[in-house]
Amino acid sequence: MTKLLDKAIAAARKLPPEEQDCVGAIILEEIADEARWAEKFAESQDVLENLAEEALAEHEAGQTTPLELPR
């Protein structure tokens, strides 16, 4: 366990039980959310690769324009 996570858990232990449950639920939901994003990202690699190839082909064909960002 990292020092930061250990510090956060130590702080959470000082909270009333109901608040500890809330913190625990937030942490577990965040872990589940990260897992869902990782799964979705892994599933989309073929799509992203195809989009990147299309974008490069359009650029090489002169079909793109430079993005001008405001200063």
C-alpha angles and dihedrals in degrees: 000000000000122000091246094053090045089052092049092050091048089053092047091052088063092059125093114269094257091054091045088056090051092051090046092050091050092051093047092047091050091051091049091047091052090050091051092050091049091051093048092047092050090050092051099054094102092049092048091048091052092048091050091050090050091049092050091048091051091048093049089049090055093247096127135078128212116262110242112207121201115252 
